[in-house]
């Protein structure tokens, strides 16, 4: 087995995930209730069998992660702490303070090293290899040596994440630098359909100030703990635990149509997130105890979020759509699997907080298991680029201009506003 990663081992949106991971494992909750929340949050457009897999495997996923060493927040008696997220009807958000994704990734990364699994860093996949329509491996590009590496594999799993660093509609993004839709491109060229690609999710509370961290998340856990959104008049204008699409739309409307936003020193529109409410509701020190990473992030810029509200605005956060897979994480291309944000369908047209980390674990485990089982039953195929030839013929027939090179491994990450403020020296 070989794991190839675009940047360093563990560099991903998972590492940056803050709020938590959902699982219906409390007496007043159940997978069917979780299922209804996911379907409702997705606008009833979700792929039902994928949602069923997600919620059914969730409790076991939490147990598996804890057995590996993930330190979830617990009460004194050992009971898992769970809170609400936007669109949830039960408190089922499990967390590790406000660095849940980092805690999970650290544990999985250690497990890879402890088990002696081979991995290559700074080597993104730029193309799949096929034989008569079946996936037979991939071509990697070593970013450090500028060499191409051919990898032959009986089965291949794509876990390449999302597309935030393409900055759809010029929004800032919370995504890490490797999120450039690589897996979508190469899977589509190999013949796999994509779904819901018009449904980019914007997290309601991205940082609007200070400029150095614009686009990074102010975790939804803040609102789950009682932080309130207010406009320039100091008035609340939305229920803070609506689904992310509703929440983001309300903030944008407040700033643009109603002219109730606050301009930051760099001219960006925003609204206040009244974070001091958290300590008022739960007692002094709650922010430092439950949101330590977030507190330190703003403290670096002399902002005490327990005493001062934060300026926030929606940020490009998640790719709701992606490549189509079934409940076994199989794509339409034989021997090719997908796991995590690269997949589409499970979230419908809008994802609920905490289901992204869950999706990674549930479909990562399913993809790994099913790919390993199939690998024992098949022979290695030829290494060809037949599908690329076919793809270019189809482009020509459709009169589609193919001047843009893709996947765009390392695009210009600077936003237009940043470039506009540059001066020649």
C-alpha positions, 0 to 999 in steps of 0.5 A: 500500500502507498499513500501519496499526499500533495503537501506534507503528511496531514496537510488538509482541510481536516487538520483545520476543522474546528467544531466537531464530528456528529454521531447519534450516540446519546439516549435521546438520539438515534441514526434515523433522527440524524438521517432526517437532520442531514436530509433536511439540511441538504434540501432533500437532494441528498443521495439516500444510501450515502446518508444512511451509511453516514449515520449508521456508521457514525457511533462506531466511528467515534468508538474507533477514533477513541480506541486509536487515541483521539481525546474527545471532550468528556464530563467528569464521569467520562460521558462524551460532551455533545453540543448543538450545531446549525440544523441539528435537532439533538446535541450530537456534536463531539469535539476536542476543544476547538481543534477536533480535526487536528486531534483526529489527524494527529492520531491518524498520522501517528497510526500511519507511522506506527504501522509502517505504511509507506507514504510520499509527500509533495507528490500530488496525483495529476492523472489516473491510469486506465485499461479498458475503462478500469483504473490501474494506477496514477501518475504523481508529480513530485513538487520538489524534484519536478519528476513524474512517478508512475504508480501501478495499483490494483485499486486506487482511492481518491481522498483529495479534498475540495476546491476552496483555493480556486476562490469561487466568486472571489470569496476568501477561503478557510481551505488549506493550500492544496485544495484545488479540485485535483481529484474532481478533474482526474476522476471526471476525465477518467469517466466518472460523473460529478454531482452538485458542482454548483453548490459551494458552501460558504461558512457564515463566520469567516474572519473579516478582520484582522487582514492577516487571517481573513477567511479563516474560520470562527468556528460554529461552536462559538454560536453553539455556545451562545455567541450572537450575530448583530448588525451595525445597529447592535440588532440580531437579525438571524437565529444563529443555529440555522443551517449554513446556507441560510445563515450565510445568505442572511449575513450577505443580505444584511451587508449588501441589501440592507446596508447594515454591515460594518466596514473593516479598516481594509474596506471589507464588509462584515457583521459583529459576532458577539463572542463575549456572550459565551462567558456571560452565559457559561461563566468567565473563562469558558472561551479560554477553556473551550475555544483555546485555539481560537482565543490564541489566534485572535490574541496574537493581534491584541484582540481578546474575544472574551471581551470584544466582539469579532468581525465576520463575513462568509468564507468559501468553506466546503465543496458540497458536490463532487464525484459520484460514489455508492455506499461502498465508496466505489465510483463508476470507474472500476477499481477507483474509490472516493472518500471525503470532500472529493465525494458528492451526494451525501450532503445534498446541496448543503452540509451540516456542521460536523458531518464533514469529519464524519464523512471522511472517517465513514467513507475512508473506512468503507473505501479502504475496506472495499478496495482491500477486498477487491485487490485480492480478487483482480489482476494488475491491468495495463498502464494507459492514457486511453481515457485522455485521448477520448476526453480530448476528442469529446472536447473538440467535438463539443467545441470546448476551449481547453487552454486552461491546464488542470488540475491547477496544482498551485494557482495564484492564491492572492485575491483581487483585493490583495493584488490591487493594493500591491505597489511596485518597488 
